[in-house]
Amino acid sequence: MDLNLQFPASWEKAKEIKFEQGFRTPAPRDFVGTEPLIAPEAIAMYKFTLAHNFRLILAYHTQGRVIYWRYLDFLPPASYYIGEQFAISSGYDLEDTPFASSFAGYKDWFIQNYDLPRIYN
């Protein structure tokens, strides 16, 4: 199961897209599972995040060496700027998330639930 397709941020849309692409059975990538938050690792990340007052999370896309900085039309203040700074320091590219990969990720869920990151003075 793809652990970054396990979060409740439009999980149903991710399932629809991945099933249309042929990812319907267990596989190391692109299989969303049978419902969100069933993989123990995803549940642990979810609970850990809920238990802490994070102001920022980083989710590097190591397969493509990119940083995706937004989730759909959710645009938390400073998210582009922070993404840009981490792109510079990591050597990864900063990009918009491709539509087919725009759902059910940890970053997507974090942005949707917390409207973060922000810059605090």
Secondary structure in CASP SS format (residue, H / E / C, confidence):
PFRMAT SS
TARGET T0000
AUTHOR 0000-0000-0000
METHOD secondary structure of the structure
MODEL  1
M C 1.00
D C 1.00
L H 1.00
N H 1.00
L H 1.00
Q C 1.00
F C 1.00
P C 1.00
A C 1.00
S C 1.00
W H 1.00
E H 1.00
K H 1.00
A H 1.00
K H 1.00
E H 1.00
I H 1.00
K H 1.00
F H 1.00
E H 1.00
Q C 1.00
G C 1.00
F C 1.00
R C 1.00
T C 1.00
P C 1.00
A C 1.00
P C 1.00
R C 1.00
D C 1.00
F C 1.00
V C 1.00
G C 1.00
T C 1.00
E C 1.00
P C 1.00
L C 1.00
I C 1.00
A C 1.00
P H 1.00
E H 1.00
A H 1.00
I H 1.00
A H 1.00
M H 1.00
Y H 1.00
K H 1.00
F H 1.00
T H 1.00
L H 1.00
A C 1.00
H C 1.00
N C 1.00
F C 1.00
R C 1.00
L C 1.00
I C 1.00
L C 1.00
A C 1.00
Y E 1.00
H E 1.00
T C 1.00
Q C 1.00
G C 1.00
R C 1.00
V E 1.00
I E 1.00
Y E 1.00
W C 1.00
R C 1.00
Y E 1.00
L C 1.00
D C 1.00
F E 1.00
L C 1.00
P C 1.00
P C 1.00
A C 1.00
S H 1.00
Y H 1.00
Y H 1.00
I H 1.00
G H 1.00
E H 1.00
Q H 1.00
F H 1.00
A H 1.00
I H 1.00
S H 1.00
S H 1.00
G C 1.00
Y C 1.00
D E 1.00
L E 1.00
E E 1.00
D C 1.00
T C 1.00
P C 1.00
F H 1.00
A H 1.00
S H 1.00
S C 1.00
F C 1.00
A C 1.00
G C 1.00
Y H 1.00
K H 1.00
D H 1.00
W H 1.00
F H 1.00
I H 1.00
Q H 1.00
N H 1.00
Y H 1.00
D C 1.00
L C 1.00
P C 1.00
R C 1.00
I C 1.00
Y C 1.00
N C 1.00
END
